[in-house]
Amino acid sequence: MVTPAGPPAPSAPPVFAAVDLGASSGRVITGRVAPGPPGPGTLTLHEAHRFPNRPVRAGGTLHWDVLALYRGVLDGLRAAGPVASVGIDSWAVDYGLLDADGALLGNPVHYRDARTDGAAEEVARVLPPAELYAATGLQHLPFNTVYQLTAARHSAQLAAAAHLLLIPDLLAYWLTGERGTELTNASTTQLIDPRTRDWSRTVTTALGIDPALFPPLRLPGDHGGELLPDVRAEAGLAADGPPVPLTVVGSHDTASAVAAVPADGDRFAYIATGTWSLAGVELDAPVVTEEGRRANFTNELGVDGTVRYLRNIMGLWLLQECLRTWETEGHPHDLDTLLREAARTPPLRSVVDAGDPAFLAPGGMPERLAAACRRTGQPEPRAPAEHTRCVLDSLALAHRRAVTDAQRLTGRDVDTVHVVGGGARNELLCQLTADACGLPVVAGPAEAAALGNVLVQARAAGTLHGPLPSLRTSLRTTLPLRHHTPTRDRHSWAAAARRLG
């Protein structure tokens, strides 16, 4: 529930600042947890500051403008005012390199940069895919950190590096002066053994990666230091005020988002939607099997020792890139209008494999979608509403496949699908997902990553108590959620799936 926040009263509950960084924008969101009575209380959010995240191409390489992001974080903390603590989450796999003095050696490279082209094949010559999966349980994605480090192995930057910090850990270091590696995000690097929850010696030794690059691992809820004096000054906090701790949260935004799934029990699947769709189930232990590798499922670590067994799908990036292309060509389209028109467009006319790496790079997405349809003998989408319907039908099919495969690979039965993240606002996508899966869909919260971030901070501060199911109760009893009931037309979805092989 996102509500306006006025000046806190003297008896107001503590305020927690969630720094939530996405691929196109960052936000600093404040959260308050008010006690019952009765029950777990009410959690409210307020967006204190939003700022753009604009990658920059320089010298032929696509970089993140991490200093602009840091400035946005400082501006956001200033807008948030006095807070009880700060937590940071962001996308995964990307990192900054520091020298022995702690200075950043260059802007972090964007995971969509082409430098990893061919890196997977190079790694496979040393560690065949089956051995790499057996060691890490992580699905193959061409931009995983292990491939980025392989691509950079002869670079002067890596030779000069004393420390490697993933993006949330880099920002936390600048805020506090303390270095650490948060485990949920580290588990996306393809360098962590999900059983030992530590760096895989098998992988680091085979690839010549020095584990000393990585600061000590930290868990969600750990103390991550306190804001430095110069940071307090930049953030407008009084020098003589109380110290402001940085609380380690699930710093992979999906880890925080899954922590905020308002599920009751364990018979649920989740789909964290946004630029990516991450669809799967929550487990107590990893499932590292050859069948899982062939199905491209990953074992990422979550809050409270959980495992996020999921498949990474291209997500609403497909539609975002269509909108950007049309705008660049001088024909901008309003998303709400497009979604209404797409709802009236014949369903399942043309579908594509939403996990196809051919859709990874930016640029020319409408034509790439049309080309994929041509290759499979389907009608090409031409009008923007047809492209939109193609994307949403294709994502629903990918969600269906992931939820079905997750149940088969784990033996976990699912009776509800929870859709969280920005895509939870897309009613057409949520209904299509219910129809495709043949399961009820509960949509919300949209601000799942920020909510999960705040929940972990609030528990660390003693404002909330109990394990993950207790935290989820506070969401389920207070958040507005939308329910989508599936239609009975399973045949059409099965036929569409067969078109993709």
Secondary structure, 3 states (H helix, E strand, C coil): CECCCCCCCCCCCCEEEEEEECCCEEEEEEEEEECCCCCCCEEEEEEEEEEECCCEEECCEEECCHHHHHHHHHHHHHHHCCCCEEEEEECCCCEEEECCCCCECCCCECCCCHHHCCHHHHHHHHCCHHHHHHHHCCCCCCCCHHHHHHHCCCCHHHHHCCEEEEHHHHHHHHHHCCCCEEHHHHCCCCCEECCCCEECHHHHHHHCCCHHHCCCEECCCCEEEECCHHHHHHCCCCCCCCCCEEECCCCEHHHHHHHCCCCCCCCEEEEEECCCEEEEEEECCCCCCHHHHHCCCEEEECHHHCEEEEEEECCCHHHHHHHHHHHHCCCCCCHHHHHHHHHCCCCCCCCCCCCCHHHCCCCCHHHHHHHHHHHCCCCCCCCHHHHHHHHHHHHHHHHHHHHHHHHHHHCCCCCEEEEEEHHHHCHHHHHHHHHHHCCCEEECCCCHHHHHHHHHHHHHCCCCCCCHHHHHHHHHCCCCCEEECCCCCHHHHHHHHHHCC
